[in-house]
Amino acid sequence: MKRIRCPKCENYITFDEKKYKDGQSLVFVCPSCGKQFGIRIGLSKLVNVRKEDNPEADVESFRFGYLTVIENVFHFKQIIPLCLGMNVIGRHMKGYVINCPIETVDPSVDLTHCRIMVRKAKNGHFKYLLSDGPSNTGTFVGTEILGDREKRVIHDGTIFTLGATSIILHEPAYSEEK
């Protein structure tokens, strides 16, 4: 099953995408607001390669690690690859460009909520520094809120929270040959 979002009220509509072919156009009427809109079946321009959906996904996309956005009432599960350097994490909004957008209707997630700086350490592994955006609701690591201008080193499996949205950091698998 696939979920799409109404462009007017952002209500989710579920349909079975397996009944349609790539490139096929569909028209929906939102049951909440009555807005009529169309979509084309195929890959989303926003959502990056989903590691779980495609086990043969390009490993290069995940070589600096990735984030798993845990599904809740505001959004579905998402996998977001990280890049070397600054990764700005926030709520997706049409026309507003950030490199780690989360598709959500969670009002407590700001457009630029937090940042993760990915740097290569001397041992060849990566170092991840999390800092708040600054945001209106704060960024929590476990139960601790990050202070203004505070940077926190996070590691594989660290769970951090933006509003009602929880995210898990995953470091890349390192080869034993290095």
KOLKOLTI-131515 format. One line per 8 residues: number of its first residue (from 1); for each residue x negated, y, z negated of N, C-alpha, C. Coordinates in nm, 4 decimals, always signed. Each point is the difference from the previous one (the first is absolute). Layout:
BEGIN
NUM	X/Y/Z/X/Y/Z/X/Y/Z ~ ...
//
This chain:
BEGIN
1	-0.0844/-0.1189/+0.0000/+0.0844/+0.1189/+0.0000/-0.0883/+0.1244/+0.0000 ~ +0.0453/+0.1026/+0.0678/-0.0733/+0.1255/+0.0126/+0.0840/+0.1106/-0.0616 ~ -0.0695/+0.0981/-0.0622/+0.0696/+0.1159/-0.0549/-0.0451/+0.1240/+0.0744 ~ +0.0963/+0.0842/+0.0345/-0.0299/+0.1293/+0.0616/+0.0647/+0.1072/-0.0865 ~ -0.0508/+0.1206/+0.0155/+0.0483/+0.1101/-0.0827/+0.0741/+0.1006/+0.0868 ~ +0.1152/+0.0438/-0.0478/+0.0776/+0.1026/+0.0693/-0.0807/+0.1303/-0.0021 ~ -0.0169/+0.0660/+0.1155/-0.0776/+0.1236/+0.0025/+0.0674/+0.1181/-0.0699 ~ +0.1309/-0.0116/-0.0270/+0.0711/+0.1101/-0.0643/+0.0043/-0.0151/-0.1522
9	+0.0502/-0.1133/-0.0489/+0.0174/-0.0169/-0.1453/-0.1035/-0.0934/-0.0618 ~ -0.0866/-0.0612/+0.0825/-0.1056/-0.0919/-0.0422/+0.0530/-0.1270/-0.0654 ~ +0.1259/-0.0348/+0.0261/+0.0585/-0.1253/-0.0462/-0.0586/-0.1142/+0.0839 ~ -0.0252/-0.1160/-0.0610/-0.0531/-0.1148/+0.0736/+0.1128/-0.0834/+0.0595 ~ -0.0211/-0.0463/+0.1217/+0.0925/-0.0883/+0.0702/-0.0780/-0.1262/+0.0348 ~ +0.0567/-0.1164/-0.0291/-0.0668/-0.1276/+0.0248/+0.0617/-0.0677/+0.1217 ~ -0.0855/-0.0604/+0.0846/+0.0477/-0.0759/+0.1152/-0.0991/-0.1114/+0.0298 ~ +0.0436/-0.0998/+0.0779/-0.0850/-0.1134/+0.0350/-0.0729/+0.0307/+0.1308
17	-0.1299/+0.0354/-0.0097/-0.0785/+0.0398/+0.1170/-0.0314/-0.1174/+0.0915 ~ +0.0164/-0.1247/-0.0493/-0.0316/-0.1184/+0.0808/+0.0999/-0.0219/+0.1131 ~ +0.1138/+0.0688/-0.0047/+0.1018/-0.0115/+0.1044/-0.0325/+0.0871/+0.1214 ~ -0.1057/+0.0820/-0.0094/-0.0313/+0.0962/+0.1048/-0.1440/-0.0165/+0.0474 ~ -0.0289/+0.0495/+0.1196/-0.1340/-0.0098/+0.0583/-0.0736/+0.1320/-0.0164 ~ -0.1361/-0.0059/-0.0010/-0.0811/+0.1213/-0.0047/+0.0342/+0.0905/+0.1178 ~ +0.0109/+0.1290/-0.0286/+0.0321/+0.0969/+0.1037/+0.1491/+0.0268/+0.0140 ~ +0.0841/-0.0830/-0.0590/+0.1445/+0.0171/+0.0093/+0.0443/+0.1160/-0.0881
25	+0.0945/+0.0813/+0.0470/+0.0523/+0.1139/-0.0758/+0.1294/-0.0379/-0.0702 ~ +0.0163/+0.0447/-0.1239/+0.1207/-0.0258/-0.0790/+0.0549/+0.1328/-0.0504 ~ +0.1314/+0.0074/-0.0150/+0.0652/+0.1192/-0.0535/+0.0708/-0.0395/-0.1289 ~ -0.0191/+0.0799/-0.1057/+0.0612/-0.0244/-0.1296/+0.0853/+0.1190/-0.0400 ~ +0.0994/-0.0244/-0.0857/+0.0775/+0.1052/-0.0646/-0.0164/-0.0221/-0.1493 ~ -0.0548/+0.0990/-0.0692/-0.0260/-0.0110/-0.1428/+0.1328/-0.0094/-0.0757 ~ +0.0176/-0.1041/-0.0831/+0.1247/-0.0122/-0.0763/+0.0160/+0.1063/-0.1089 ~ -0.1098/+0.0619/-0.0416/+0.0075/+0.1017/-0.1060/+0.0400/+0.1370/+0.0515
33	-0.0656/+0.0448/+0.1107/+0.0240/+0.1377/+0.0461/+0.0638/+0.0079/+0.1387 ~ +0.0093/-0.1124/+0.0707/+0.0621/-0.0006/+0.1327/-0.0921/+0.0413/+0.1134 ~ -0.1276/+0.0276/-0.0291/-0.0973/+0.0408/+0.1019/-0.0232/-0.1150/+0.0974 ~ +0.0048/+0.0310/+0.1287/-0.0293/-0.0978/+0.1034/-0.1438/+0.0228/+0.0473 ~ -0.0792/-0.1056/+0.0061/-0.1396/+0.0110/+0.0420/-0.0439/-0.1298/+0.0655 ~ -0.1045/+0.0113/+0.0793/-0.0509/-0.1170/+0.0717/-0.1426/-0.0328/-0.0403 ~ -0.0365/-0.1261/+0.0198/-0.1370/-0.0444/-0.0225/-0.0412/-0.0891/+0.1160 ~ -0.1286/-0.0198/+0.0145/-0.0526/-0.0943/+0.0980/-0.0726/-0.1083/-0.0782
41	+0.0312/-0.1251/+0.0285/-0.0624/-0.1128/-0.0685/-0.1471/-0.0072/+0.0402 ~ -0.0871/-0.0188/-0.0978/-0.1436/-0.0099/+0.0245/-0.0765/+0.0391/-0.1244 ~ -0.1286/+0.0262/+0.0133/-0.0846/+0.0358/-0.1131/+0.0225/+0.1441/-0.0416 ~ +0.0027/+0.0236/-0.1311/+0.0131/+0.1350/-0.0553/-0.1280/+0.0780/+0.0229 ~ +0.0117/+0.1285/+0.0288/-0.1169/+0.0865/+0.0146/-0.0582/+0.0356/-0.1358 ~ +0.0835/-0.0024/-0.1053/-0.0453/+0.0415/-0.1324/-0.0632/-0.1144/-0.0784 ~ +0.0683/-0.1125/-0.0052/-0.0465/-0.1100/-0.0839/-0.1221/-0.0643/+0.0640 ~ -0.1076/-0.0094/-0.0763/-0.1233/-0.0614/+0.0489/+0.0145/-0.1507/+0.0057
49	-0.1011/-0.0677/+0.0500/+0.0013/-0.1446/+0.0126/+0.0363/-0.0630/-0.1343 ~ +0.0966/-0.0891/+0.0006/+0.0422/-0.0654/-0.1232/-0.0744/-0.1311/-0.0131 ~ -0.0857/-0.0087/-0.0991/-0.0877/-0.1159/-0.0167/+0.0797/-0.1282/-0.0223 ~ +0.1051/+0.0044/-0.0827/+0.0762/-0.1209/-0.0291/+0.0797/-0.0479/+0.1205 ~ +0.0516/+0.0926/+0.0826/+0.0797/-0.0378/+0.1154/-0.0854/-0.0562/+0.1123 ~ -0.1269/+0.0399/+0.0052/-0.0880/-0.0415/+0.1082/-0.1340/-0.0443/-0.0583 ~ -0.0106/-0.1307/-0.0332/-0.1239/-0.0458/-0.0630/-0.1228/+0.0168/+0.0887 ~ +0.0185/+0.0148/+0.1312/-0.1121/+0.0210/+0.0905/-0.0185/+0.1480/+0.0310
57	+0.0526/+0.0870/-0.0886/-0.0109/+0.1449/+0.0200/-0.1464/+0.0406/+0.0071 ~ -0.0250/+0.1082/+0.0665/-0.1349/+0.0524/+0.0163/-0.0646/+0.0219/-0.1368 ~ -0.1002/-0.0801/-0.0313/-0.0681/+0.0075/-0.1295/-0.0634/+0.1369/-0.0195 ~ -0.0388/+0.0664/+0.1086/-0.0603/+0.1334/-0.0084/+0.0937/+0.0990/-0.0691 ~ +0.1322/-0.0175/+0.0151/+0.0966/+0.0909/-0.0614/-0.0074/-0.0029/-0.1522 ~ -0.0465/-0.1127/-0.0562/-0.0003/-0.0179/-0.1441/-0.1414/-0.0071/-0.0576 ~ -0.0996/+0.0411/+0.0757/-0.1376/-0.0177/-0.0460/-0.0379/+0.0922/-0.1152 ~ +0.0760/+0.1065/-0.0256/-0.0264/+0.0894/-0.1128/+0.0988/-0.0240/-0.1143
65	+0.0831/-0.1034/+0.0129/+0.1024/-0.0300/-0.0984/+0.1360/+0.0481/+0.0464 ~ +0.1015/-0.0297/-0.0796/+0.1348/+0.0426/+0.0363/+0.0859/+0.0130/-0.1253 ~ +0.1141/+0.0640/+0.0164/+0.0955/+0.0206/-0.1080/+0.1255/-0.0801/+0.0293 ~ +0.0579/-0.0597/-0.1033/+0.1311/-0.0642/+0.0116/+0.0979/+0.0847/-0.0783 ~ +0.1014/+0.0522/+0.0680/+0.1067/+0.0754/-0.0642/+0.1061/-0.1029/-0.0381 ~ +0.0288/-0.0111/-0.1297/+0.0937/-0.1016/-0.0486/+0.1430/+0.0430/+0.0297 ~ +0.0789/-0.0923/+0.0548/+0.1382/+0.0301/+0.0385/+0.0848/+0.0307/-0.1230 ~ +0.0851/+0.1017/+0.0130/+0.0997/+0.0300/-0.1032/+0.1212/+0.0631/+0.0688
73	+0.0905/+0.0617/-0.0759/+0.1222/+0.0540/+0.0588/-0.0251/+0.1160/+0.0958 ~ -0.1164/+0.0634/-0.0070/-0.0290/+0.1154/+0.0845/-0.0670/-0.0360/+0.1321 ~ -0.0619/-0.1170/+0.0104/-0.0743/-0.0342/+0.1208/-0.0296/-0.1488/+0.0042 ~ -0.0436/-0.0476/+0.1169/-0.0384/-0.1388/+0.0185/-0.1497/-0.0156/-0.0225 ~ -0.0463/-0.1249/-0.0081/-0.1422/-0.0278/-0.0188/-0.0773/+0.0506/+0.1215 ~ -0.1131/+0.0659/-0.0255/-0.0821/+0.0530/+0.1082/-0.1463/-0.0308/-0.0269 ~ -0.0757/-0.0231/+0.1073/-0.1441/-0.0211/-0.0075/-0.0646/+0.1173/+0.0726 ~ -0.0876/+0.0726/-0.0693/-0.0612/+0.1194/+0.0576/-0.1521/-0.0144/-0.0049
81	-0.0657/-0.0109/+0.1159/-0.1464/-0.0102/+0.0005/-0.0650/+0.1301/-0.0462 ~ -0.1147/-0.0118/-0.0666/-0.0770/+0.1168/-0.0422/-0.1129/+0.0248/+0.0994 ~ -0.0487/+0.1230/+0.0031/-0.1139/+0.0338/+0.0851/-0.1134/+0.0503/-0.0886 ~ -0.1192/+0.0011/+0.0541/-0.1143/+0.0527/-0.0731/+0.0191/+0.1511/-0.0122 ~ -0.0245/+0.0556/-0.1180/+0.0218/+0.1427/-0.0219/+0.1291/+0.0229/-0.0762 ~ +0.0630/+0.1156/+0.0234/+0.1190/+0.0399/-0.0742/+0.1264/-0.0618/+0.0594 ~ +0.0785/-0.0638/-0.0852/+0.1296/-0.0575/+0.0370/+0.1068/+0.0756/-0.0778 ~ +0.0827/+0.0765/+0.0702/+0.1060/+0.0786/-0.0637/+0.1276/-0.0835/+0.0031
89	+0.0567/-0.0242/-0.1179/+0.1176/-0.0851/-0.0148/+0.1192/+0.0871/-0.0376 ~ +0.1110/-0.0197/+0.0698/+0.1196/+0.0770/-0.0306/+0.1199/-0.0503/+0.0767 ~ +0.1104/+0.0680/-0.0199/+0.1258/-0.0370/+0.0640/-0.0030/+0.0405/+0.1481 ~ +0.0439/-0.0908/+0.0849/+0.0073/+0.0295/+0.1431/+0.1089/+0.1037/+0.0263 ~ -0.0350/+0.0990/+0.0805/+0.0983/+0.0975/+0.0458/-0.0337/+0.0314/+0.1446 ~ +0.0999/-0.0047/+0.0843/-0.0199/+0.0251/+0.1426/-0.0687/+0.1348/+0.0202 ~ -0.1076/+0.0004/+0.0776/-0.0724/+0.1221/+0.0303/-0.1085/+0.0363/-0.1009 ~ -0.0075/-0.0737/-0.1121/-0.0997/+0.0259/-0.1029/-0.1020/-0.1131/+0.0053
97	-0.1247/+0.0311/+0.0318/-0.0992/-0.1036/+0.0264/-0.0919/-0.0230/-0.1205 ~ -0.0004/-0.1249/-0.0500/-0.0959/-0.0472/-0.0990/-0.0454/-0.1378/+0.0463 ~ -0.1133/-0.0495/-0.0521/-0.0506/-0.1261/+0.0532/+0.0505/-0.1245/-0.0726 ~ +0.0710/+0.0126/-0.1124/+0.0592/-0.1143/-0.0700/+0.1452/+0.0305/-0.0369 ~ +0.0889/+0.0129/+0.1010/+0.1394/+0.0330/-0.0309/+0.0776/-0.1206/-0.0513 ~ +0.0872/+0.0239/-0.0981/+0.0886/-0.1029/-0.0527/+0.1412/+0.0333/+0.0478 ~ +0.0637/-0.0947/+0.0658/+0.1385/+0.0196/+0.0421/+0.0878/-0.0239/-0.1220 ~ +0.0521/+0.1076/-0.0599/+0.0795/-0.0105/-0.1221/+0.0987/+0.1153/-0.0092
105	+0.1051/-0.0220/-0.0766/+0.0931/+0.1083/-0.0330/-0.0112/+0.0338/-0.1484 ~ -0.1061/-0.0475/-0.0653/-0.0260/+0.0292/-0.1403/-0.0287/+0.1502/-0.0138 ~ +0.0893/+0.0754/-0.0648/-0.0199/+0.1448/-0.0107/-0.1169/+0.0389/-0.0906 ~ -0.0505/-0.0942/-0.0791/-0.1106/+0.0317/-0.0904/-0.1370/-0.0206/+0.0644 ~ -0.0037/-0.0402/+0.1273/-0.1262/-0.0117/+0.0730/-0.0160/+0.1255/+0.0855 ~ -0.1062/+0.0749/-0.0241/-0.0258/+0.1226/+0.0750/-0.0561/-0.0308/+0.1384 ~ -0.0008/+0.1008/+0.0861/-0.0545/-0.0170/+0.1356/-0.1492/-0.0324/-0.0032 ~ -0.0748/+0.0615/-0.0897/-0.1407/-0.0342/-0.0235/-0.0132/-0.0276/-0.1493
113	+0.0352/-0.1207/-0.0401/+0.0115/-0.0332/-0.1420/-0.1352/-0.0263/-0.0662 ~ -0.0833/-0.0802/+0.0655/-0.1311/-0.0311/-0.0583/-0.1001/-0.0295/+0.1106 ~ -0.1242/-0.0224/-0.0404/-0.1070/-0.0257/+0.0966/-0.0881/-0.1137/-0.0508 ~ -0.0513/-0.0778/+0.0947/-0.1002/-0.1010/-0.0324/-0.1209/+0.0266/+0.0889 ~ -0.1138/+0.0266/-0.0645/-0.1251/+0.0180/+0.0733/-0.0672/-0.1374/+0.0056 ~ -0.0280/-0.0462/+0.1212/-0.0683/-0.1287/+0.0187/-0.1429/+0.0303/+0.0429 ~ -0.0955/-0.0481/-0.0808/-0.1424/+0.0200/+0.0292/-0.0699/-0.1353/-0.0023 ~ -0.1051/-0.0092/+0.0771/-0.0797/-0.1224/-0.0005/-0.1068/+0.0116/-0.1079
121	-0.0064/-0.1003/-0.0877/-0.0995/-0.0013/-0.1078/-0.1306/-0.0598/+0.0513 ~ -0.1056/+0.0137/-0.0776/-0.1324/-0.0503/+0.0402/-0.0015/-0.1510/+0.0189 ~ +0.0856/-0.0716/-0.0741/+0.0036/-0.1461/+0.0103/+0.0796/-0.0494/+0.1217 ~ +0.0516/+0.0941/+0.0818/+0.0750/-0.0370/+0.1196/+0.1492/-0.0101/-0.0217 ~ +0.0438/-0.0024/-0.1269/+0.1428/-0.0024/-0.0289/+0.0538/+0.1426/+0.0046 ~ +0.1290/+0.0137/-0.0176/+0.0611/+0.1319/+0.0041/+0.0405/+0.0459/-0.1393 ~ -0.0030/+0.1317/-0.0205/+0.0419/+0.0624/-0.1255/+0.1259/+0.0801/+0.0319 ~ +0.1017/-0.0123/-0.0867/+0.1280/+0.0664/+0.0209/+0.0252/+0.0978/-0.1144
129	+0.0149/+0.1295/+0.0338/+0.0278/+0.1038/-0.0996/+0.1402/+0.0544/+0.0238 ~ +0.0875/-0.0158/-0.0990/+0.1384/+0.0455/+0.0085/+0.0136/+0.1329/-0.0720 ~ +0.0691/+0.0966/+0.0629/+0.0291/+0.1280/-0.0647/+0.1412/+0.0434/+0.0368 ~ +0.0617/+0.0797/-0.0875/+0.1342/+0.0504/+0.0245/-0.0065/+0.1075/+0.1073 ~ +0.1116/+0.0286/+0.0666/+0.0094/+0.0856/+0.1178/-0.0364/+0.1462/-0.0064 ~ +0.0365/+0.0864/-0.0881/+0.0858/-0.0164/-0.1164/+0.1454/-0.0229/+0.0413 ~ +0.0703/-0.0761/-0.0812/+0.1393/-0.0338/+0.0283/+0.0894/+0.0543/-0.1107 ~ +0.1296/-0.0010/+0.0268/+0.0963/+0.0493/-0.0992/+0.0249/-0.1003/-0.1120
137	-0.0110/-0.1310/+0.0303/+0.0317/-0.1025/-0.1000/-0.1223/-0.0730/-0.0525 ~ -0.1163/+0.0236/+0.0575/-0.1222/-0.0629/-0.0487/-0.0277/-0.1353/+0.0626 ~ -0.1228/-0.0450/-0.0179/-0.0441/-0.1305/+0.0468/-0.0440/-0.0783/-0.1231 ~ +0.0542/-0.1206/-0.0162/-0.0285/-0.0828/-0.1164/-0.0841/-0.1203/+0.0401 ~ -0.1016/-0.0308/-0.0792/-0.0759/-0.1233/+0.0141/+0.0343/-0.0797/-0.1249 ~ +0.0727/-0.1095/+0.0191/+0.0549/-0.0707/-0.1161/+0.1005/+0.0917/-0.0666 ~ -0.0208/+0.0308/-0.1274/+0.0910/+0.0907/-0.0721/-0.0612/+0.1378/-0.0221 ~ -0.1204/+0.0227/+0.0536/-0.0688/+0.1276/-0.0203/+0.0165/+0.0915/+0.1209
145	+0.0382/+0.1245/-0.0268/+0.0131/+0.0975/+0.1075/-0.1370/+0.0635/+0.0265 ~ -0.0304/+0.0205/+0.1270/-0.1250/+0.0671/+0.0355/+0.0131/+0.1490/-0.0292 ~ -0.1019/+0.0571/-0.0601/-0.0005/+0.1429/-0.0283/-0.0362/+0.0806/+0.1239 ~ +0.0155/+0.1313/-0.0098/-0.0381/+0.0887/+0.1105/-0.1477/-0.0182/+0.0317 ~ -0.0302/-0.0175/+0.1247/-0.1373/-0.0164/+0.0496/-0.0716/-0.1236/-0.0539 ~ +0.0730/-0.0889/-0.0692/-0.0612/-0.1240/-0.0483/-0.0087/-0.0993/+0.1150 ~ -0.1130/-0.0684/+0.0068/-0.0194/-0.1051/+0.0993/-0.0194/-0.1299/-0.0760 ~ +0.0702/-0.1043/+0.0419/-0.0077/-0.1287/-0.0676/-0.0488/-0.1043/+0.0984
153	-0.1020/-0.0758/-0.0387/-0.0477/-0.1107/+0.0825/+0.1011/-0.1134/-0.0137 ~ +0.0471/-0.0507/+0.1119/+0.0935/-0.1118/-0.0017/-0.0615/-0.1157/+0.0779 ~ +0.0482/-0.1200/-0.0276/-0.0569/-0.1216/+0.0579/+0.1108/-0.0874/+0.0580 ~ -0.0411/-0.1090/+0.0615/+0.0928/-0.0963/+0.0580/+0.1050/-0.0420/-0.1037 ~ +0.1258/+0.0101/+0.0366/+0.1087/-0.0395/-0.0897/+0.0522/+0.1103/-0.0891 ~ -0.0623/+0.1182/+0.0026/+0.0490/+0.1115/-0.0819/+0.1379/+0.0421/+0.0498 ~ +0.0924/+0.0169/-0.0942/+0.1352/+0.0470/+0.0329/+0.0098/+0.1449/-0.0444 ~ +0.0401/+0.0877/+0.0931/+0.0245/+0.1393/-0.0358/+0.1385/+0.0385/+0.0474
161	+0.0569/+0.1004/-0.0647/+0.1403/+0.0344/+0.0218/+0.0162/+0.1467/+0.0366 ~ +0.0821/+0.0238/+0.1020/+0.0383/+0.1343/+0.0438/+0.1509/+0.0073/-0.0162 ~ +0.0487/+0.0709/-0.0985/+0.1439/+0.0040/-0.0236/+0.0506/-0.1396/-0.0319 ~ +0.0949/-0.0505/+0.0806/+0.0537/-0.1353/-0.0186/-0.0647/-0.0991/+0.0961 ~ -0.1097/+0.0397/+0.0617/-0.0672/-0.0826/+0.1011/-0.1302/-0.0552/-0.0562 ~ -0.0120/-0.1325/-0.0024/-0.1222/-0.0659/-0.0471/-0.0808/-0.0505/+0.1182 ~ -0.1317/+0.0163/-0.0102/-0.0919/-0.0345/+0.1084/-0.1143/-0.0824/-0.0574 ~ -0.0446/-0.1004/+0.0752/-0.1124/-0.0843/-0.0413/-0.1150/+0.0211/+0.0979
169	-0.1207/+0.0222/-0.0531/-0.1200/+0.0110/+0.0827/-0.0566/-0.1390/+0.0247 ~ -0.0358/-0.0277/+0.1254/-0.0649/-0.1257/+0.0373/-0.1321/+0.0345/+0.0675 ~ -0.1090/-0.0494/-0.0570/-0.1309/+0.0188/+0.0615/-0.0160/-0.1052/+0.1093 ~ -0.0852/+0.0264/+0.0991/-0.0219/-0.0997/+0.1053/-0.0745/-0.1201/-0.0563 ~ +0.0178/-0.1148/+0.0646/-0.0745/-0.1198/-0.0392/-0.1441/+0.0188/+0.0484 ~ -0.0948/-0.0223/-0.0888/-0.1407/+0.0176/+0.0358/-0.0603/-0.1334/+0.0378 ~ -0.0837/+0.0032/+0.1017/-0.0674/-0.1199/+0.0460/-0.1154/-0.0337/-0.0946 ~ -0.0202/-0.1287/-0.0236/-0.1090/-0.0462/-0.0859/-0.1357/+0.0163/+0.0671
177	+0.0012/+0.0215/+0.1339/-0.1241/+0.0084/+0.0755/-0.0701/+0.1334/-0.0180 ~ +0.0673/+0.1031/-0.0533/-0.0597/+0.1329/-0.0125/-0.1124/+0.0045/-0.0975
//
